[in-house]
């Protein structure tokens, strides 16, 4: 298993409702496209910040790391959020 934390900034968000709409959509698209587990793990009550936890499980370590790298590239292309930082951990 490989996990990743994505620290995000939502410049356009003006309320928790705005943020939740963007984060909910992003989580759903990540989960459906890459078949990974996704959850907001920090900053739930902050309207311009979010941290998403991503977990990829595979019988092959190399495949799991490639999936996580693909998720990071996908989020980098998302116009509604800015990827501030991320960290990857192997389990």
RAMO-V170234 format. One record per backbone hydrogen bond with DSSP energy under -0.5 kcal/mol. NH is the residue of the N-H (numbers start at 1). CO is the residue of the C=O. If there is no record, write none. Layout:
nh = [NH	NH]
co = [CO	CO]
This chain:
nh = [2	3	4	5	6	7	7	8	8	9	10	11	13	19	20	21	22	23	24	25	26	27	28	29	30	31	32	33	34	35	37	39	41	41	42	46	47	49	50	51	52	53	54	55	56	61	64	65	66	67	68	69	70	71	72	73	74	75	76	77	77	78	81	82	83	84	84	85	87	89	91]
co = [56	89	54	87	52	5	85	6	50	82	48	9	10	15	16	17	18	19	20	21	22	23	24	25	26	27	28	29	30	31	55	53	39	51	51	43	45	46	8	42	6	39	4	37	2	59	60	61	62	63	64	65	66	67	68	69	70	71	72	73	74	75	78	9	81	7	82	7	5	3	1]
